[in-house]
Amino acid sequence: MNLYSTKNRSLQVSLEQAVLQGMPADGGLFFPLQIPRLPDDLFQDAKKMEFPQLALRVARILLGDDIPGAALEEMTTGAFDFPVPLIPLDGRTAVLELFHGPTLAFKDFGARFLARLMAFFNHRKGRELTVMVATSGDTGSAVAQGFYRVPGMKVVVLYPEGRISPVQEQQIATLGENITALEVAGSFDDCQKLVKQSLADGELQRKRPLTTANSINIGRLIPQIFYYIHAWGRLEASRGQKTVAAVPSGNFGNLTAGVMARRLGLPIDRFIAATNSNDTVPRYLRDGQYRPLPVRVSIANAMDVADPSNFVRLLELCGSDFHGMAGEIRGYASPDEAIRRAIHDVFLQKGYILDPHGAAGYIALWKFLEGEGDDWRGFFLATAHPAKFAEIVEPEIGRAVPIPERLQAWLNRPKHAVALPPAYPALKEFLLSSR
Ligand SMILES: *Cc1c(COP(=O)(O)O)cnc(C)c1O
């Protein structure tokens, strides 16, 4: 796979460069030069295949020129060693549970695959590489987990002080060893800006090679393509039915991967960008005006993003055409109150426990289906386990959410975080002095 920068089509790189570098020096994002068409029988076979085998088959087509088959098999079986169930909720809808990995959120898919991809490419260079991550919660924990104790790799995670859940903070700030946690006195967008500045700083890069594992790294997006194909294969289909997928969105990596799956030939007919009250993209999809407002704090806090970094990739996928994008993607924003009500109602009516992010997907899916005929069916992505947001979920359902053992284990570990002001010179000094 070769890639170009969204800011300059003639700046082209190999997959290895794109993965190790994270983003191009010109501030664009790497984007595949060609998106091949997957054979139709692959989609039929997806109905019977287990997830890691399906992932391997797709990965061989997309990445087979860059990585030998045996190494790809190690990556897919190693990264995806947990279940990926699609649970029917009623005759028309189902939920794709993406939270069965070690940090109980969908970012485990991208982070675990990327860690293996980076280690594969970095291994032959004989140097140390530092992964920079800005997180609004789940990215940081998934990346820290994905790279923990991987030789030759270090991770520096920046997170907004007081704006991520206690469990998320425990999963980021208690690992130690090759994982450093920086607690920034600012917002997620501040953290993201600091990371971008560090990656663009040539002087710093010469002294301490840096890369990123944010959703802007193409190596994180690729594995997210696999589960859209898997979900489609698992849906009960009557003939002629059309399919819609609702995607809880913050930085829009997940939705970008879904649209890429469609470009690969996956017959999903429509996507819904489901946001919380940070509604930049739903507003854009109505009027074609991209106008980010200041970030709003919400109860679905992993989606508290006002200026999503993957929006340029979505545009690229849609031929930089507003009408093209609006024709295949709807947008729906849910305020906190609607999210709370959905958690309450879905538990009461169906006995299913939503987390606040999945709830935004559920709401958006039904808003769409209510306006369409019975020839539509759909699924939404459950991006986090409800136990990660127990303080929001429990009052709505009136009982305790059972805490999975792998989450409980985090809660008693001591925290080691370094406080950082939201100013680039402070970050640079830290990176140079802590080498
Ligand atoms: C990161 C995250 C999202 C948003 O995903 P994007 O790919 O950034 O749009 C949604 N839900 C949860 C739980 C997340 O952690």
The ligand as a MOL file (V3000), in Angstrom:
LIG
                    3D

  0  0  0     0  0            999 V3000
M  V30 BEGIN CTAB
M  V30 COUNTS 15 15 0 0 0
M  V30 BEGIN ATOM
M  V30 1 C -12.6060 7.3250 20.7460 0
M  V30 2 C -13.9900 6.9190 21.0520 0
M  V30 3 C -15.0450 7.2630 20.2050 0
M  V30 4 C -14.8420 8.1130 18.9820 0
M  V30 5 O -14.1430 7.4290 17.9780 0
M  V30 6 P -13.4910 8.2340 16.7420 0
M  V30 7 O -12.8760 7.2040 15.9010 0
M  V30 8 O -12.5160 9.1900 17.3490 0
M  V30 9 O -14.6120 8.9470 16.0810 0
M  V30 10 C -16.3040 6.7870 20.5100 0
M  V30 11 N -16.5400 6.0470 21.6240 0
M  V30 12 C -15.5550 5.7110 22.4720 0
M  V30 13 C -15.8800 4.9180 23.6710 0
M  V30 14 C -14.2590 6.1270 22.2160 0
M  V30 15 O -13.2930 5.7970 23.0570 0
M  V30 END ATOM
M  V30 BEGIN BOND
M  V30 1 1 1 2
M  V30 2 1 2 3
M  V30 3 2 2 14
M  V30 4 1 3 4
M  V30 5 2 3 10
M  V30 6 1 4 5
M  V30 7 1 5 6
M  V30 8 2 6 7
M  V30 9 1 6 8
M  V30 10 1 6 9
M  V30 11 1 10 11
M  V30 12 2 11 12
M  V30 13 1 12 13
M  V30 14 1 12 14
M  V30 15 1 14 15
M  V30 END BOND
M  V30 END CTAB
M  END
